[in-house]
Amino acid sequence: MAKMAYKPVEKEFDERVVDIARVAKVVKGGRKFHFRVTIVTGDNNGRVGVGTGKAGAVPEAMGKATIQAHEDMRKVSLSGTTIPHEVTGKVGGAVVLLKPASQGTGVIAGGGVRAVVEAAGVRDILTKSMGSANVLNVVKATMKALDQLRTPADIAAMRGKPVKELAPFWERRNNG
C-alpha cells in the first residue's frame, strides 16, 4: 500500500469532522469494512472546502479527506456577516435552503450545514434542510448553494453596469 504524501499547509484552517461512516464491500469470503470520513475545511473568511476519504482505519481516511478538502477550497460571496441573498442547493434527495439574517441572529443550522457555513465565515444565517438527511448529500447541497451566491458588485460587473444602477433593485428584492 502506497503512503500518501501530505502537503504542508501554510495557513491555519478551521477543520471539522462532519461524518465518520463504516462502509462495507461484499466479497467472496464475506464483507470487507472500511471507513469513510467527511471533513469541512475553511478559513472563516469566505473560503471553504469539503473532502471525503476512505481507508481501512479512521486516521488514514481523515488524512485523505483533509487533503481533498484543502484542494477543494472555494471562494464564497459574503455580505458582511451573512450571505447576499436567499439560495437553494439540491444534491440527490437533499435540499438545503439558505437565507440571509440580520446581524446578531447567529447561525441557525444543524449538523453538516452548520459546519459548512461556519467554516466559510458566515456568522448570521437562517437555514432549512429538507428531503434526505444523508449527511454527505446535505453537505454537498450546502456547497452547491454557496457556489450560487453573487454580490451586487459581481452582478454589476457581469452586466457591465455600475453598482449604483443595480443597488435600488437589489435592496427592494432583499428587504421586501
Biotite code that builds the C-alpha atoms (Angstrom):
import biotite.structure as struc

atoms = struc.array([
    struc.Atom([0.000, 0.000, 0.000], chain_id="A", res_id=1, res_name="MET", atom_name="CA", element="C"),
    struc.Atom([1.449, 3.348, -1.064], chain_id="A", res_id=2, res_name="ALA", atom_name="CA", element="C"),
    struc.Atom([1.830, 6.114, 1.513], chain_id="A", res_id=3, res_name="LYS", atom_name="CA", element="C"),
    struc.Atom([0.147, 9.418, 0.648], chain_id="A", res_id=4, res_name="MET", atom_name="CA", element="C"),
    struc.Atom([2.389, 12.459, 0.567], chain_id="A", res_id=5, res_name="ALA", atom_name="CA", element="C"),
    struc.Atom([0.930, 15.120, 2.844], chain_id="A", res_id=6, res_name="TYR", atom_name="CA", element="C"),
    struc.Atom([1.439, 18.682, 1.649], chain_id="A", res_id=7, res_name="LYS", atom_name="CA", element="C"),
    struc.Atom([2.284, 21.074, 4.485], chain_id="A", res_id=8, res_name="PRO", atom_name="CA", element="C"),
    struc.Atom([-0.388, 23.749, 4.878], chain_id="A", res_id=9, res_name="VAL", atom_name="CA", element="C"),
    struc.Atom([0.867, 27.316, 5.178], chain_id="A", res_id=10, res_name="GLU", atom_name="CA", element="C"),
    struc.Atom([-2.292, 28.724, 6.831], chain_id="A", res_id=11, res_name="LYS", atom_name="CA", element="C"),
    struc.Atom([-4.274, 27.577, 9.837], chain_id="A", res_id=12, res_name="GLU", atom_name="CA", element="C"),
    struc.Atom([-7.718, 26.361, 8.803], chain_id="A", res_id=13, res_name="PHE", atom_name="CA", element="C"),
    struc.Atom([-10.904, 25.551, 10.702], chain_id="A", res_id=14, res_name="ASP", atom_name="CA", element="C"),
    struc.Atom([-11.287, 21.792, 10.144], chain_id="A", res_id=15, res_name="GLU", atom_name="CA", element="C"),
    struc.Atom([-14.429, 19.957, 11.239], chain_id="A", res_id=16, res_name="ARG", atom_name="CA", element="C"),
    struc.Atom([-15.170, 16.246, 11.016], chain_id="A", res_id=17, res_name="VAL", atom_name="CA", element="C"),
    struc.Atom([-18.771, 16.083, 9.823], chain_id="A", res_id=18, res_name="VAL", atom_name="CA", element="C"),
    struc.Atom([-19.279, 12.346, 9.408], chain_id="A", res_id=19, res_name="ASP", atom_name="CA", element="C"),
    struc.Atom([-17.497, 9.056, 10.052], chain_id="A", res_id=20, res_name="ILE", atom_name="CA", element="C"),
    struc.Atom([-19.236, 6.070, 8.464], chain_id="A", res_id=21, res_name="ALA", atom_name="CA", element="C"),
    struc.Atom([-18.306, 2.414, 8.294], chain_id="A", res_id=22, res_name="ARG", atom_name="CA", element="C"),
    struc.Atom([-18.846, 1.168, 4.754], chain_id="A", res_id=23, res_name="VAL", atom_name="CA", element="C"),
    struc.Atom([-18.783, -2.442, 3.577], chain_id="A", res_id=24, res_name="ALA", atom_name="CA", element="C"),
    struc.Atom([-17.810, -4.153, 0.348], chain_id="A", res_id=25, res_name="LYS", atom_name="CA", element="C"),
    struc.Atom([-19.199, -7.651, -0.128], chain_id="A", res_id=26, res_name="VAL", atom_name="CA", element="C"),
    struc.Atom([-16.525, -10.041, -1.401], chain_id="A", res_id=27, res_name="VAL", atom_name="CA", element="C"),
    struc.Atom([-16.332, -13.793, -1.882], chain_id="A", res_id=28, res_name="LYS", atom_name="CA", element="C"),
    struc.Atom([-15.334, -14.506, 1.723], chain_id="A", res_id=29, res_name="GLY", atom_name="CA", element="C"),
    struc.Atom([-17.813, -12.095, 3.337], chain_id="A", res_id=30, res_name="GLY", atom_name="CA", element="C"),
    struc.Atom([-17.757, -8.357, 3.979], chain_id="A", res_id=31, res_name="ARG", atom_name="CA", element="C"),
    struc.Atom([-14.725, -6.100, 3.868], chain_id="A", res_id=32, res_name="LYS", atom_name="CA", element="C"),
    struc.Atom([-15.108, -2.999, 6.093], chain_id="A", res_id=33, res_name="PHE", atom_name="CA", element="C"),
    struc.Atom([-13.586, 0.446, 5.557], chain_id="A", res_id=34, res_name="HIS", atom_name="CA", element="C"),
    struc.Atom([-14.228, 3.916, 6.976], chain_id="A", res_id=35, res_name="PHE", atom_name="CA", element="C"),
    struc.Atom([-15.460, 6.983, 5.093], chain_id="A", res_id=36, res_name="ARG", atom_name="CA", element="C"),
    struc.Atom([-14.716, 10.344, 6.695], chain_id="A", res_id=37, res_name="VAL", atom_name="CA", element="C"),
    struc.Atom([-16.196, 13.688, 5.582], chain_id="A", res_id=38, res_name="THR", atom_name="CA", element="C"),
    struc.Atom([-14.287, 16.832, 6.604], chain_id="A", res_id=39, res_name="ILE", atom_name="CA", element="C"),
    struc.Atom([-15.133, 20.514, 6.074], chain_id="A", res_id=40, res_name="VAL", atom_name="CA", element="C"),
    struc.Atom([-12.242, 22.981, 5.967], chain_id="A", res_id=41, res_name="THR", atom_name="CA", element="C"),
    struc.Atom([-12.486, 26.769, 5.908], chain_id="A", res_id=42, res_name="GLY", atom_name="CA", element="C"),
    struc.Atom([-10.560, 29.917, 6.734], chain_id="A", res_id=43, res_name="ASP", atom_name="CA", element="C"),
    struc.Atom([-13.567, 31.641, 8.424], chain_id="A", res_id=44, res_name="ASN", atom_name="CA", element="C"),
    struc.Atom([-13.139, 34.427, 5.890], chain_id="A", res_id=45, res_name="ASN", atom_name="CA", element="C"),
    struc.Atom([-15.016, 33.378, 2.754], chain_id="A", res_id=46, res_name="GLY", atom_name="CA", element="C"),
    struc.Atom([-13.213, 30.212, 1.663], chain_id="A", res_id=47, res_name="ARG", atom_name="CA", element="C"),
    struc.Atom([-14.469, 26.674, 2.308], chain_id="A", res_id=48, res_name="VAL", atom_name="CA", element="C"),
    struc.Atom([-13.875, 23.147, 1.005], chain_id="A", res_id=49, res_name="GLY", atom_name="CA", element="C"),
    struc.Atom([-15.264, 19.646, 1.564], chain_id="A", res_id=50, res_name="VAL", atom_name="CA", element="C"),
    struc.Atom([-13.357, 16.389, 1.344], chain_id="A", res_id=51, res_name="GLY", atom_name="CA", element="C"),
    struc.Atom([-14.123, 12.705, 1.776], chain_id="A", res_id=52, res_name="THR", atom_name="CA", element="C"),
    struc.Atom([-11.602, 9.951, 2.327], chain_id="A", res_id=53, res_name="GLY", atom_name="CA", element="C"),
    struc.Atom([-11.891, 6.182, 2.584], chain_id="A", res_id=54, res_name="LYS", atom_name="CA", element="C"),
    struc.Atom([-9.398, 3.846, 4.227], chain_id="A", res_id=55, res_name="ALA", atom_name="CA", element="C"),
    struc.Atom([-9.128, 0.785, 6.448], chain_id="A", res_id=56, res_name="GLY", atom_name="CA", element="C"),
    struc.Atom([-8.521, 2.956, 9.517], chain_id="A", res_id=57, res_name="ALA", atom_name="CA", element="C"),
    struc.Atom([-10.100, 6.266, 10.579], chain_id="A", res_id=58, res_name="VAL", atom_name="CA", element="C"),
    struc.Atom([-6.840, 8.315, 10.860], chain_id="A", res_id=59, res_name="PRO", atom_name="CA", element="C"),
    struc.Atom([-5.794, 7.412, 7.297], chain_id="A", res_id=60, res_name="GLU", atom_name="CA", element="C"),
    struc.Atom([-9.273, 8.294, 5.993], chain_id="A", res_id=61, res_name="ALA", atom_name="CA", element="C"),
    struc.Atom([-9.105, 11.626, 7.864], chain_id="A", res_id=62, res_name="MET", atom_name="CA", element="C"),
    struc.Atom([-5.752, 12.424, 6.256], chain_id="A", res_id=63, res_name="GLY", atom_name="CA", element="C"),
    struc.Atom([-7.133, 11.731, 2.774], chain_id="A", res_id=64, res_name="LYS", atom_name="CA", element="C"),
    struc.Atom([-10.279, 13.768, 3.468], chain_id="A", res_id=65, res_name="ALA", atom_name="CA", element="C"),
    struc.Atom([-8.231, 16.719, 4.771], chain_id="A", res_id=66, res_name="THR", atom_name="CA", element="C"),
    struc.Atom([-6.049, 16.779, 1.643], chain_id="A", res_id=67, res_name="ILE", atom_name="CA", element="C"),
    struc.Atom([-9.127, 16.667, -0.595], chain_id="A", res_id=68, res_name="GLN", atom_name="CA", element="C"),
    struc.Atom([-10.847, 19.425, 1.415], chain_id="A", res_id=69, res_name="ALA", atom_name="CA", element="C"),
    struc.Atom([-7.800, 21.711, 1.039], chain_id="A", res_id=70, res_name="HIS", atom_name="CA", element="C"),
    struc.Atom([-7.726, 21.064, -2.727], chain_id="A", res_id=71, res_name="GLU", atom_name="CA", element="C"),
    struc.Atom([-11.493, 21.763, -2.976], chain_id="A", res_id=72, res_name="ASP", atom_name="CA", element="C"),
    struc.Atom([-11.320, 25.217, -1.281], chain_id="A", res_id=73, res_name="MET", atom_name="CA", element="C"),
    struc.Atom([-13.658, 27.696, -2.993], chain_id="A", res_id=74, res_name="ARG", atom_name="CA", element="C"),
    struc.Atom([-14.394, 31.385, -2.544], chain_id="A", res_id=75, res_name="LYS", atom_name="CA", element="C"),
    struc.Atom([-17.850, 32.204, -1.152], chain_id="A", res_id=76, res_name="VAL", atom_name="CA", element="C"),
    struc.Atom([-19.508, 35.602, -1.717], chain_id="A", res_id=77, res_name="SER", atom_name="CA", element="C"),
    struc.Atom([-20.387, 37.121, 1.649], chain_id="A", res_id=78, res_name="LEU", atom_name="CA", element="C"),
    struc.Atom([-22.236, 40.304, 2.551], chain_id="A", res_id=79, res_name="SER", atom_name="CA", element="C"),
    struc.Atom([-20.790, 41.362, 5.910], chain_id="A", res_id=80, res_name="GLY", atom_name="CA", element="C"),
    struc.Atom([-21.567, 38.591, 8.400], chain_id="A", res_id=81, res_name="THR", atom_name="CA", element="C"),
    struc.Atom([-24.277, 36.953, 6.260], chain_id="A", res_id=82, res_name="THR", atom_name="CA", element="C"),
    struc.Atom([-24.940, 35.926, 2.658], chain_id="A", res_id=83, res_name="ILE", atom_name="CA", element="C"),
    struc.Atom([-26.073, 38.375, -0.052], chain_id="A", res_id=84, res_name="PRO", atom_name="CA", element="C"),
    struc.Atom([-29.356, 36.659, -0.967], chain_id="A", res_id=85, res_name="HIS", atom_name="CA", element="C"),
    struc.Atom([-31.564, 33.581, -0.481], chain_id="A", res_id=86, res_name="GLU", atom_name="CA", element="C"),
    struc.Atom([-30.377, 30.440, -2.290], chain_id="A", res_id=87, res_name="VAL", atom_name="CA", element="C"),
    struc.Atom([-31.258, 26.735, -2.564], chain_id="A", res_id=88, res_name="THR", atom_name="CA", element="C"),
    struc.Atom([-28.940, 23.797, -3.257], chain_id="A", res_id=89, res_name="GLY", atom_name="CA", element="C"),
    struc.Atom([-30.006, 20.277, -4.221], chain_id="A", res_id=90, res_name="LYS", atom_name="CA", element="C"),
    struc.Atom([-27.931, 17.084, -4.383], chain_id="A", res_id=91, res_name="VAL", atom_name="CA", element="C"),
    struc.Atom([-29.676, 13.734, -4.656], chain_id="A", res_id=92, res_name="GLY", atom_name="CA", element="C"),
    struc.Atom([-32.662, 13.864, -2.299], chain_id="A", res_id=93, res_name="GLY", atom_name="CA", element="C"),
    struc.Atom([-31.134, 16.521, -0.043], chain_id="A", res_id=94, res_name="ALA", atom_name="CA", element="C"),
    struc.Atom([-32.353, 20.112, -0.441], chain_id="A", res_id=95, res_name="VAL", atom_name="CA", element="C"),
    struc.Atom([-30.815, 22.956, 1.582], chain_id="A", res_id=96, res_name="VAL", atom_name="CA", element="C"),
    struc.Atom([-32.290, 26.476, 1.828], chain_id="A", res_id=97, res_name="LEU", atom_name="CA", element="C"),
    struc.Atom([-30.010, 29.327, 2.970], chain_id="A", res_id=98, res_name="LEU", atom_name="CA", element="C"),
    struc.Atom([-31.478, 32.743, 3.891], chain_id="A", res_id=99, res_name="LYS", atom_name="CA", element="C"),
    struc.Atom([-29.626, 35.889, 4.931], chain_id="A", res_id=100, res_name="PRO", atom_name="CA", element="C"),
    struc.Atom([-30.250, 37.064, 8.500], chain_id="A", res_id=101, res_name="ALA", atom_name="CA", element="C"),
    struc.Atom([-29.799, 40.372, 10.311], chain_id="A", res_id=102, res_name="SER", atom_name="CA", element="C"),
    struc.Atom([-26.706, 40.939, 12.417], chain_id="A", res_id=103, res_name="GLN", atom_name="CA", element="C"),
    struc.Atom([-26.884, 39.245, 15.808], chain_id="A", res_id=104, res_name="GLY", atom_name="CA", element="C"),
    struc.Atom([-29.124, 36.374, 14.668], chain_id="A", res_id=105, res_name="THR", atom_name="CA", element="C"),
    struc.Atom([-26.360, 33.768, 14.748], chain_id="A", res_id=106, res_name="GLY", atom_name="CA", element="C"),
    struc.Atom([-26.115, 30.546, 12.778], chain_id="A", res_id=107, res_name="VAL", atom_name="CA", element="C"),
    struc.Atom([-29.487, 28.807, 12.793], chain_id="A", res_id=108, res_name="ILE", atom_name="CA", element="C"),
    struc.Atom([-28.472, 25.493, 11.237], chain_id="A", res_id=109, res_name="ALA", atom_name="CA", element="C"),
    struc.Atom([-27.906, 21.891, 12.120], chain_id="A", res_id=110, res_name="GLY", atom_name="CA", element="C"),
    struc.Atom([-25.258, 19.250, 11.520], chain_id="A", res_id=111, res_name="GLY", atom_name="CA", element="C"),
    struc.Atom([-23.493, 19.427, 8.182], chain_id="A", res_id=112, res_name="GLY", atom_name="CA", element="C"),
    struc.Atom([-24.975, 22.769, 7.132], chain_id="A", res_id=113, res_name="VAL", atom_name="CA", element="C"),
    struc.Atom([-23.695, 24.441, 10.324], chain_id="A", res_id=114, res_name="ARG", atom_name="CA", element="C"),
    struc.Atom([-20.182, 23.065, 9.799], chain_id="A", res_id=115, res_name="ALA", atom_name="CA", element="C"),
    struc.Atom([-20.002, 24.355, 6.214], chain_id="A", res_id=116, res_name="VAL", atom_name="CA", element="C"),
    struc.Atom([-21.397, 27.864, 6.818], chain_id="A", res_id=117, res_name="VAL", atom_name="CA", element="C"),
    struc.Atom([-19.348, 28.449, 9.992], chain_id="A", res_id=118, res_name="GLU", atom_name="CA", element="C"),
    struc.Atom([-16.137, 27.284, 8.282], chain_id="A", res_id=119, res_name="ALA", atom_name="CA", element="C"),
    struc.Atom([-16.937, 29.686, 5.429], chain_id="A", res_id=120, res_name="ALA", atom_name="CA", element="C"),
    struc.Atom([-17.119, 32.590, 7.885], chain_id="A", res_id=121, res_name="GLY", atom_name="CA", element="C"),
    struc.Atom([-20.884, 33.202, 7.929], chain_id="A", res_id=122, res_name="VAL", atom_name="CA", element="C"),
    struc.Atom([-21.999, 34.477, 11.358], chain_id="A", res_id=123, res_name="ARG", atom_name="CA", element="C"),
    struc.Atom([-25.698, 35.242, 10.738], chain_id="A", res_id=124, res_name="ASP", atom_name="CA", element="C"),
    struc.Atom([-27.852, 32.909, 8.629], chain_id="A", res_id=125, res_name="ILE", atom_name="CA", element="C"),
    struc.Atom([-31.153, 31.024, 8.625], chain_id="A", res_id=126, res_name="LEU", atom_name="CA", element="C"),
    struc.Atom([-31.153, 27.557, 7.063], chain_id="A", res_id=127, res_name="THR", atom_name="CA", element="C"),
    struc.Atom([-33.523, 24.697, 6.433], chain_id="A", res_id=128, res_name="LYS", atom_name="CA", element="C"),
    struc.Atom([-32.536, 21.188, 5.398], chain_id="A", res_id=129, res_name="SER", atom_name="CA", element="C"),
    struc.Atom([-35.335, 19.405, 3.548], chain_id="A", res_id=130, res_name="MET", atom_name="CA", element="C"),
    struc.Atom([-35.654, 15.993, 1.977], chain_id="A", res_id=131, res_name="GLY", atom_name="CA", element="C"),
    struc.Atom([-32.935, 13.441, 2.651], chain_id="A", res_id=132, res_name="SER", atom_name="CA", element="C"),
    struc.Atom([-30.980, 13.611, 5.909], chain_id="A", res_id=133, res_name="ALA", atom_name="CA", element="C"),
    struc.Atom([-27.934, 11.898, 4.346], chain_id="A", res_id=134, res_name="ASN", atom_name="CA", element="C"),
    struc.Atom([-25.084, 13.966, 5.842], chain_id="A", res_id=135, res_name="VAL", atom_name="CA", element="C"),
    struc.Atom([-22.808, 13.730, 2.796], chain_id="A", res_id=136, res_name="LEU", atom_name="CA", element="C"),
    struc.Atom([-25.551, 14.907, 0.408], chain_id="A", res_id=137, res_name="ASN", atom_name="CA", element="C"),
    struc.Atom([-26.609, 17.695, 2.801], chain_id="A", res_id=138, res_name="VAL", atom_name="CA", element="C"),
    struc.Atom([-23.009, 18.988, 2.930], chain_id="A", res_id=139, res_name="VAL", atom_name="CA", element="C"),
    struc.Atom([-22.691, 18.806, -0.871], chain_id="A", res_id=140, res_name="LYS", atom_name="CA", element="C"),
    struc.Atom([-26.054, 20.599, -1.297], chain_id="A", res_id=141, res_name="ALA", atom_name="CA", element="C"),
    struc.Atom([-24.862, 23.355, 1.049], chain_id="A", res_id=142, res_name="THR", atom_name="CA", element="C"),
    struc.Atom([-21.677, 23.770, -1.009], chain_id="A", res_id=143, res_name="MET", atom_name="CA", element="C"),
    struc.Atom([-23.739, 23.871, -4.205], chain_id="A", res_id=144, res_name="LYS", atom_name="CA", element="C"),
    struc.Atom([-25.934, 26.603, -2.688], chain_id="A", res_id=145, res_name="ALA", atom_name="CA", element="C"),
    struc.Atom([-22.909, 28.656, -1.578], chain_id="A", res_id=146, res_name="LEU", atom_name="CA", element="C"),
    struc.Atom([-21.449, 28.377, -5.110], chain_id="A", res_id=147, res_name="ASP", atom_name="CA", element="C"),
    struc.Atom([-24.563, 30.146, -6.479], chain_id="A", res_id=148, res_name="GLN", atom_name="CA", element="C"),
    struc.Atom([-24.096, 33.266, -4.316], chain_id="A", res_id=149, res_name="LEU", atom_name="CA", element="C"),
    struc.Atom([-23.355, 36.548, -6.097], chain_id="A", res_id=150, res_name="ARG", atom_name="CA", element="C"),
    struc.Atom([-22.814, 40.021, -4.630], chain_id="A", res_id=151, res_name="THR", atom_name="CA", element="C"),
    struc.Atom([-24.306, 43.142, -6.255], chain_id="A", res_id=152, res_name="PRO", atom_name="CA", element="C"),
    struc.Atom([-20.783, 44.036, -7.448], chain_id="A", res_id=153, res_name="ALA", atom_name="CA", element="C"),
    struc.Atom([-20.443, 40.633, -9.181], chain_id="A", res_id=154, res_name="ASP", atom_name="CA", element="C"),
    struc.Atom([-23.798, 41.032, -10.965], chain_id="A", res_id=155, res_name="ILE", atom_name="CA", element="C"),
    struc.Atom([-22.990, 44.618, -11.994], chain_id="A", res_id=156, res_name="ALA", atom_name="CA", element="C"),
    struc.Atom([-19.619, 43.531, -13.408], chain_id="A", res_id=157, res_name="ALA", atom_name="CA", element="C"),
    struc.Atom([-21.273, 40.705, -15.373], chain_id="A", res_id=158, res_name="MET", atom_name="CA", element="C"),
    struc.Atom([-23.801, 43.121, -16.878], chain_id="A", res_id=159, res_name="ARG", atom_name="CA", element="C"),
    struc.Atom([-21.244, 45.875, -17.474], chain_id="A", res_id=160, res_name="GLY", atom_name="CA", element="C"),
    struc.Atom([-23.182, 48.371, -15.356], chain_id="A", res_id=161, res_name="LYS", atom_name="CA", element="C"),
    struc.Atom([-22.265, 50.448, -12.307], chain_id="A", res_id=162, res_name="PRO", atom_name="CA", element="C"),
    struc.Atom([-23.296, 49.043, -8.919], chain_id="A", res_id=163, res_name="VAL", atom_name="CA", element="C"),
    struc.Atom([-25.377, 52.164, -8.139], chain_id="A", res_id=164, res_name="LYS", atom_name="CA", element="C"),
    struc.Atom([-27.655, 51.380, -11.087], chain_id="A", res_id=165, res_name="GLU", atom_name="CA", element="C"),
    struc.Atom([-28.313, 47.889, -9.679], chain_id="A", res_id=166, res_name="LEU", atom_name="CA", element="C"),
    struc.Atom([-28.495, 48.788, -5.962], chain_id="A", res_id=167, res_name="ALA", atom_name="CA", element="C"),
    struc.Atom([-32.129, 50.054, -5.749], chain_id="A", res_id=168, res_name="PRO", atom_name="CA", element="C"),
    struc.Atom([-33.449, 46.805, -7.241], chain_id="A", res_id=169, res_name="PHE", atom_name="CA", element="C"),
    struc.Atom([-31.188, 44.719, -5.017], chain_id="A", res_id=170, res_name="TRP", atom_name="CA", element="C"),
    struc.Atom([-32.326, 46.458, -1.822], chain_id="A", res_id=171, res_name="GLU", atom_name="CA", element="C"),
    struc.Atom([-36.018, 46.157, -2.738], chain_id="A", res_id=172, res_name="ARG", atom_name="CA", element="C"),
    struc.Atom([-35.582, 42.443, -3.545], chain_id="A", res_id=173, res_name="ARG", atom_name="CA", element="C"),
    struc.Atom([-33.815, 41.608, -0.269], chain_id="A", res_id=174, res_name="ASN", atom_name="CA", element="C"),
    struc.Atom([-35.797, 43.808, 2.119], chain_id="A", res_id=175, res_name="ASN", atom_name="CA", element="C"),
    struc.Atom([-39.332, 43.493, 0.956], chain_id="A", res_id=176, res_name="GLY", atom_name="CA", element="C"),
])
